[in-house]
Amino acid sequence: MQFDDYDPENFYDELFEAKGVPRPDSIPLINRINSLSPEEVRRRQQAAQIALFKMGVTFNVYSDNQGTERIIPFDIIPRIVSADEWATLEKGLEQRIYALNLFLADIYDEQKILRDCIIPTEIVYSASGFLKPCMGLKPPGGVWCHVTGTDLVRDRAGQWYVLEDNLRCPSGVSYVLENRRVMKSTFPLVFDTMQIQPVEEYPSHLLETLLNLAPSHMPDPTVVVLTPGIYNSAYFEHSFLAQQMGVELVEGRDLVVADGYLQMRTTKGLKRVDVIYRRIDDIFIDPKAFRPDSLLGVPGLMDVYRAGKVALANALGTGVADDKVIYSYVPALIRYYLNEEPILANVPTYLCWEPQQQSHVLANLDSLVVKAADESGGYGMLIGPTATPAERSEFADRIKADPRKYIAQPTLSLSRVPTLVEDCIEGRHVDLRPYILYGKKIYISPGGLTRVALRKGSLVVNSSQGGGSKDTWVVCRKG
């Protein structure tokens, strides 16, 4: 029996209530894995990894000179979420996206929330993602955040928390789709016996969301995916999604502003582009409006965008809502804009720019996680309990030098999922990134990307930091 020695220990385990006691929704999966020999389980794990390799499911890790292509590690033991629990998460995510969208529309227009002193003006204006050239923009339908990846975690008690919001260019959904394809061939009998909600519809929903941005009178709008190029860490995903949607994958050099419109160079001449799914950060997208040294964007694109002659997903300027200091105010945003209590809680957060909270952080660096407000991917972070005294001292100096740039949070005991580790099964910590599309209505792909910290005891799940991924099953009970 594969799970005879598996012990959830003192953590919340996504598949087991206690040692030898599977959660009800995971029983068919546990029984199926237990029916296989250890050699067969290892064979299926190897087959799954080889299949992903052959499909080209890769990411890039940046070195000093160029990106180094790697296969993201994948584990065949999935994470399971009950349909009832997922329904609550969906409601909470919808609520959060509505509030964040209203916040973006407000701060780039009337700024009522600043006048009402719900969030300090200097906090918004000092956010690296706040772009003054975006003031007065009116995205189609009033939607700013068309594609969002919201990171969720569970603590030791099983309580869900929002860890962070990703509203610029959230990545990882291609792994969700390819992981599912591999899992269906790995455990076909389990898929036949369990009601697992499908994820394969995401590309069609994404295309529908993008087409919805084009003017209604346009019979056949042209949509493109704009990528920085092959050395970007998520280039596989850019090409994968373009292929799945049946649209062109382009780089900035393929586009030009001509006759007041954005045009794509083709073998038959210039062709108008109506909607861009951008996978380029805001400040690189137009060297005339933002960074003049950018070679990735299109000169003049901002003028065409402001004139309403091309649509962008996500809208420019959404990065301000990614800021981890502004994240701490999202519960207040929900109350302010929606007059509702937040369904999903934030992780308790200390703001280092507030003197009293900074003093608490500096005195407790050995028990806190410190994050840079404008970093992602596991960079710019200190995990206090595992850091050396020298590392904690360095971060203390950073905080004192630029307190606005840092937040701190308690070190959560993240939930775990059984994971194949060499010849045995051990618990590894995970988070969850669901993907939310905001078009005429909100669509949330069932489940999302479960990222797993493969190193024993590690809480860092990012692929760039040695993490891997698992399939996420939202399961309805039969009968």
C-alpha positions in Angstrom: 0.0 0.0 0.0 1.6 3.3 -1.2 0.2 5.4 1.6 0.7 3.1 4.6 3.5 5.1 6.0 2.3 8.5 4.9 1.8 10.9 7.8 0.2 14.3 7.5 2.0 15.2 10.7 0.8 18.5 12.2 -0.1 20.2 8.9 -3.4 20.5 7.0 -3.2 17.8 4.3 -5.2 18.2 1.2 -5.8 14.5 0.7 -5.8 13.1 4.3 -7.6 13.9 7.4 -5.2 11.9 9.5 -2.7 9.1 9.0 -4.5 6.3 7.1 -7.7 8.4 6.8 -8.3 9.9 3.4 -10.6 12.8 2.9 -13.9 11.6 1.4 -13.3 13.2 -2.0 -9.9 11.7 -2.4 -10.8 8.1 -1.5 -11.1 6.9 -5.2 -7.7 8.3 -6.0 -6.0 6.9 -2.9 -7.5 3.5 -3.6 -6.3 3.5 -7.2 -2.8 4.5 -6.3 -2.7 1.9 -3.5 -3.7 -0.7 -6.0 -0.5 -0.1 -8.0 3.0 -1.3 -7.2 5.7 1.2 -6.3 7.4 0.4 -9.5 4.2 1.1 -11.5 3.7 4.5 -9.7 7.3 5.5 -10.5 6.8 4.4 -14.1 3.7 6.6 -14.5 5.6 9.5 -12.9 8.4 9.1 -15.3 6.0 8.8 -18.2 4.2 11.9 -17.2 7.4 13.9 -17.0 8.6 12.6 -20.4 5.2 13.5 -22.0 5.5 17.1 -20.7 9.1 17.2 -22.1 7.9 16.0 -25.5 5.1 18.6 -25.5 7.8 21.3 -24.8 6.3 22.4 -21.5 9.2 24.6 -20.4 10.1 27.8 -18.6 13.3 29.9 -18.6 15.6 30.7 -15.7 17.5 33.9 -16.3 21.3 34.0 -16.0 23.6 36.9 -16.6 23.5 36.4 -20.3 20.4 34.6 -21.4 17.5 32.4 -20.4 18.2 28.7 -19.7 15.3 26.5 -20.8 14.1 23.9 -18.2 11.3 21.4 -17.8 9.1 22.3 -14.9 9.0 19.4 -12.4 5.6 17.7 -12.2 4.1 15.4 -9.6 1.3 13.0 -10.5 -0.4 13.0 -7.1 -3.0 15.8 -7.6 -4.5 18.2 -5.2 -8.2 17.8 -4.6 -10.7 20.5 -3.8 -14.4 19.7 -3.1 -17.0 21.4 -5.3 -18.6 23.0 -2.2 -15.4 24.5 -1.1 -14.6 25.6 -4.6 -18.0 27.4 -4.8 -17.0 29.6 -1.8 -13.6 30.3 -3.3 -15.2 31.4 -6.6 -17.5 33.8 -4.8 -14.6 35.3 -2.9 -12.5 35.6 -6.1 -15.3 37.3 -8.0 -15.8 39.8 -5.1 -12.1 40.6 -5.0 -11.8 41.1 -8.8 -14.9 43.4 -8.9 -13.4 45.5 -6.1 -9.9 45.7 -7.7 -11.4 46.7 -11.0 -13.4 49.5 -9.4 -10.2 50.6 -7.6 -8.3 50.8 -10.9 -11.1 52.7 -12.6 -11.2 55.1 -9.7 -7.5 55.9 -9.2 -7.0 56.6 -12.9 -10.0 58.9 -13.0 -11.8 60.7 -10.1 -9.7 59.2 -7.3 -12.6 59.2 -4.8 -11.0 56.6 -2.6 -8.0 58.9 -2.1 -10.2 61.9 -1.3 -12.1 59.8 1.2 -8.8 58.8 2.8 -9.4 55.0 2.6 -5.9 54.5 1.3 -3.1 57.1 1.6 -2.4 59.1 -1.6 1.4 58.7 -1.3 1.0 54.9 -1.1 -0.7 54.8 -4.5 1.5 57.4 -6.2 4.7 55.7 -4.9 3.7 52.3 -6.3 6.0 51.3 -9.2 2.9 50.1 -11.1 1.0 53.4 -10.9 1.5 55.0 -14.3 0.5 58.6 -14.6 0.2 58.4 -18.5 -2.7 56.1 -17.9 -4.8 58.8 -16.1 -8.1 59.3 -17.9 -8.0 56.0 -19.8 -11.3 54.3 -20.5 -10.8 50.6 -21.3 -13.7 48.9 -23.3 -16.6 48.1 -21.0 -14.8 49.7 -18.1 -12.8 46.5 -17.4 -9.1 46.9 -16.5 -8.2 43.4 -15.2 -9.2 40.9 -17.9 -6.9 38.1 -16.8 -6.0 37.6 -13.2 -4.0 35.0 -11.3 -4.8 35.2 -7.5 -2.5 33.2 -5.2 -4.2 31.4 -2.4 -2.8 29.4 0.5 -4.2 27.4 3.4 -2.8 27.5 6.9 -2.4 24.7 9.5 -6.1 25.0 10.5 -7.3 24.7 6.8 -8.2 28.4 6.6 -7.9 29.9 3.1 -6.0 33.2 2.6 -5.3 35.4 -0.4 -1.5 35.6 -0.6 -1.2 38.1 -3.5 -3.0 39.4 -6.6 -1.4 39.2 -10.0 -3.1 41.6 -12.5 -0.3 42.4 -15.0 0.8 39.3 -16.9 -0.1 36.3 -14.7 1.5 33.2 -16.0 1.1 29.4 -15.5 -2.3 28.6 -17.0 -0.6 26.6 -19.8 0.8 24.2 -17.1 -2.8 23.7 -15.8 -4.0 22.6 -19.3 -1.0 20.4 -20.1 -0.9 18.9 -16.6 -4.5 17.9 -17.0 -3.9 16.3 -20.4 -1.1 14.2 -18.9 -3.1 13.2 -15.9 -5.9 11.9 -18.0 -3.5 9.4 -19.6 -1.8 8.7 -16.2 -5.0 7.8 -14.3 -7.7 7.2 -16.9 -9.8 4.9 -14.6 -9.9 7.6 -11.9 -11.2 10.1 -14.4 -13.9 7.6 -15.4 -15.1 7.1 -11.8 -14.7 10.7 -10.4 -16.6 13.8 -11.4 -13.6 16.1 -12.0 -14.5 19.5 -13.4 -12.9 20.2 -16.8 -10.3 22.9 -17.4 -10.0 22.5 -21.2 -12.4 25.3 -21.9 -10.0 28.0 -20.7 -8.6 29.0 -24.2 -12.0 29.4 -25.7 -13.1 31.6 -22.7 -9.9 33.6 -23.0 -10.5 34.2 -26.7 -14.1 35.2 -26.0 -12.9 37.6 -23.4 -10.5 39.2 -25.9 -13.0 39.4 -28.7 -15.3 41.1 -26.3 -12.9 44.0 -26.2 -13.3 44.8 -29.9 -15.9 47.3 -31.1 -19.3 45.5 -31.5 -19.6 46.6 -35.2 -16.4 44.8 -36.2 -17.4 41.5 -37.8 -13.9 39.8 -37.7 -11.5 41.5 -35.3 -7.9 40.6 -35.3 -6.5 39.4 -32.0 -2.7 38.8 -31.3 -0.6 37.6 -28.4 2.3 40.0 -27.8 5.4 38.3 -26.4 8.8 39.7 -25.4 10.4 36.8 -27.3 11.9 33.4 -26.9 14.1 34.3 -23.8 11.1 35.3 -21.7 10.5 32.8 -18.8 6.9 32.2 -20.0 7.5 32.0 -23.8 6.2 28.4 -24.0 2.9 29.7 -22.5 2.7 32.6 -24.9 3.1 30.4 -28.0 0.8 27.7 -26.5 -2.1 30.1 -25.8 -1.8 31.7 -29.2 -1.9 28.3 -30.8 -4.9 27.1 -28.7 -6.8 30.3 -29.6 -5.9 30.2 -33.2 -4.4 33.7 -33.2 -1.0 35.2 -34.2 1.9 35.3 -31.8 3.8 38.5 -32.4 6.8 40.5 -31.0 7.0 44.2 -30.9 9.1 44.2 -34.1 6.2 42.6 -36.0 3.9 45.6 -35.2 3.9 49.2 -36.3 1.6 52.3 -35.9 0.5 53.4 -39.3 -2.5 55.6 -40.4 -3.5 56.0 -36.8 -3.9 52.3 -36.2 -1.8 49.4 -34.9 -0.8 47.3 -37.8 0.8 43.9 -38.1 3.4 43.1 -40.8 2.4 40.1 -42.9 3.6 38.6 -46.2 0.6 40.4 -47.8 1.4 43.8 -46.3 0.1 45.5 -43.2 -3.0 44.2 -41.4 -4.9 46.1 -38.7 -4.7 44.7 -35.1 -7.7 45.3 -32.9 -7.0 43.4 -29.6 -3.7 42.6 -28.0 -3.3 40.0 -25.2 -0.1 41.5 -23.9 2.5 39.4 -22.1 4.9 42.4 -21.8 5.0 44.6 -18.7 3.5 48.1 -19.0 6.7 50.1 -19.1 8.2 48.2 -22.0 5.2 48.3 -24.3 5.8 51.8 -25.8 9.2 53.5 -25.7 7.7 56.8 -26.5 5.4 56.7 -23.5 7.4 54.9 -20.9 11.0 53.5 -21.2 12.8 55.0 -24.2 15.3 52.1 -24.1 12.7 49.4 -24.6 13.2 47.3 -27.7 10.2 45.0 -26.9 7.3 47.4 -27.5 5.8 49.5 -30.3 6.5 53.2 -30.6 3.2 55.1 -30.6 1.1 52.3 -29.3 0.0 54.3 -26.3 -1.5 57.0 -28.6 -3.5 54.4 -30.5 -4.6 52.8 -27.3 -5.7 56.1 -25.7 -7.7 56.9 -28.9 -9.6 53.6 -28.5 -8.3 52.2 -31.8 -6.8 49.1 -30.2 -7.7 47.2 -27.0 -5.2 45.7 -24.5 -5.7 42.9 -22.0 -4.8 43.6 -19.3 -5.3 47.4 -19.5 -2.1 49.4 -18.9 -1.7 50.5 -15.3 -3.1 47.4 -13.7 0.2 46.7 -12.0 -0.6 49.2 -9.2 -3.0 46.6 -7.9 -0.1 44.0 -7.8 1.7 46.1 -5.2 2.0 44.2 -2.0 1.4 47.3 0.1 -1.8 48.1 -1.7 -2.7 44.4 -1.3 -3.0 45.0 2.4 -5.8 47.5 1.7 -7.9 45.2 -0.5 -10.3 44.3 2.3 -10.9 48.0 2.8 -11.4 48.4 -1.0 -14.1 45.7 -0.9 -15.9 47.4 1.9 -15.6 50.8 0.2 -16.7 49.9 -3.3 -19.0 47.0 -2.7 -20.3 47.7 0.8 -19.6 44.0 1.6 -17.4 42.1 4.0 -14.5 40.2 2.3 -15.3 36.5 1.7 -11.6 35.6 1.5 -9.2 36.9 4.1 -5.8 38.5 3.4 -2.7 37.1 5.2 -2.1 39.4 8.2 0.3 42.0 6.9 2.7 44.5 8.5 3.4 47.7 6.6 7.1 48.7 7.1 6.4 52.3 6.2 4.4 52.7 9.4 6.9 53.3 12.2 5.2 51.2 14.9 4.7 48.3 12.5 8.3 48.6 11.2 9.6 48.4 14.8 7.6 45.1 15.3 9.0 43.7 12.0 12.6 44.6 12.8 12.2 43.0 16.3 10.7 39.8 14.9 12.6 39.1 11.6 13.4 35.6 12.8 9.7 34.7 12.7 8.3 36.7 9.7 8.4 36.5 5.9 9.5 39.9 4.4 8.6 40.7 0.8 9.5 43.5 -1.6 6.3 45.3 -2.6 7.0 45.2 -6.3 8.8 41.9 -6.8 7.4 38.5 -7.8 8.6 35.0 -8.6 10.0 34.4 -5.1 12.6 37.2 -5.6 13.2 40.0 -3.0 12.0 37.8 -0.2 13.3 36.8 3.3 11.9 33.8 5.1 13.0 34.7 8.6 12.9 31.3 10.3 15.3 29.8 7.8 17.4 32.8 7.1 20.9 33.3 8.5 21.6 36.2 11.0 23.6 37.9 8.3 20.6 37.7 5.9 18.2 39.1 8.5 20.6 41.9 9.2 20.8 42.8 5.5 17.1 42.9 5.2 16.8 45.1 8.3 19.1 47.6 6.6 17.0 47.4 3.4 13.8 48.0 5.4 15.3 51.0 7.2 16.6 52.5 3.9 13.3 52.1 1.9 10.4 51.1 4.2 7.8 51.8 1.6 9.2 48.9 -0.5 8.6 46.1 2.1 5.8 44.3 3.9 6.1 41.5 6.4 3.7 38.6 7.2 3.7 35.7 9.7 5.2 32.5 8.5 2.2 30.4 7.7 2.3 26.6 8.0 1.1 26.0 4.4 -1.0 23.0 3.7 0.6 20.0 2.1 -0.1 17.4 -0.5 1.4 13.9 -0.7 4.3 14.0 -3.3 6.5 11.4 -4.8 10.0 11.8 -3.5 12.4 9.3 -4.9 11.1 5.9 -3.6 8.5 7.2 -1.1 5.6 9.6 -0.7 6.1 12.6 1.5 4.1 15.8 2.3 5.2 18.9 0.5 3.8 22.5 0.9 1.6 24.0 -1.8 -0.2 27.1 -2.9 -2.9 27.6 -5.5 -3.3 30.0 -8.4 -6.8 30.1 -9.9 -7.2 32.0 -13.2 -10.0 34.6 -13.5 -11.2 36.0 -16.8 -13.3 39.2 -16.7 -15.2 39.9 -19.9 -19.0 40.4 -20.2 -19.0 38.2 -17.1 -16.5 36.6 -14.8 -15.2 33.1 -15.6 -13.0 31.2 -13.2 -11.3 28.1 -14.4 -12.0 25.2 -12.0 -9.0 24.6 -9.8 -6.0 26.4 -11.1 -2.3 25.8 -10.8 -1.1 24.0 -7.7 2.6 24.9 -7.1 4.6 22.7 -4.9 7.8 23.3 -2.9 9.7 20.2 -3.8 12.5 20.7 -1.2 11.7 19.2 2.1 10.4 21.8 4.5 10.6 24.6 1.9 7.7 27.1 1.7 8.9 28.6 -1.7 6.8 27.1 -4.5 7.9 29.2 -7.5 9.4 27.3 -10.4 12.2 29.8 -10.6 13.1 28.9 -7.1 13.0 25.1 -7.5 9.3 24.4 -7.2 7.1 22.2 -9.3 3.4 21.8 -10.1 0.5 19.4 -9.6 -2.9 19.0 -11.3 -5.8 20.5 -9.3 -9.1 18.5 -9.2 -12.3 20.2 -8.3 -14.4 17.2 -7.5 -18.2 16.7 -7.2 -19.3 13.6 -5.3 -21.4 11.2 -7.3 -24.9 10.3 -6.2 
